[in-house]
Amino acid sequence: MRKVLISLSLIFLASCAHQSMKGTVVMKVDKKTGYVCHMGQNVELGDKVTAYKSTCRGIRADVTCEHKTVDTGTISKLINSHYSEVTFDSENKFSEGSFINIDKK
């Protein structure tokens, strides 16, 4: 029963994250550059990106989760219809797996 509850909790948390995100950092190229999957959204060079990290605290029924802003950046290269290169404003704040939102310029 415990495994079922843990599995359901993880599915719930993952579904919350996917509803609010617009993509993810899939590869960190260097301290300020990463490749992002923007899930087929129409993006352009110069669009702004905000990277988030999800943090959850608590135990079982008393869990709270939130997205915390990690860094901001700009789409600097279009790779294809699903992937772009982003140059982030700070060094080493974003990581692979960070959620992103894209703000159209």
Steps between C-alpha positions, in 0.01 A plus 500: 500500500784738583654449155167584338471824701856600413441425132177703495673789676782503245254491209304788655815710550622429148165593350502832689845581371411423139185711508686816601822460306559578136811287460818378665874543487615177336875565484738738671763604243708727725457730801258734321367299204249218478280322250131513580205299374216747455244233411431622148402852601558771243812676630724763347852627554500746785203350688556511875518183707455451874641183658335352810574228751223316680539459873270300721496489878303303753394148573222300332169689522668827606716563192540841338672550168603814317701614201794722588661719236856386435613720211391694194639497149443558131452262208824543306472229235215299346597135457172360365127519571542346846843611623681829546821623655461741791763734639426551869575821687691343790759225526415155634154581640301289252539126462384216281140429585414859595150593387467798270240754398542700180396865488443620147691817417 
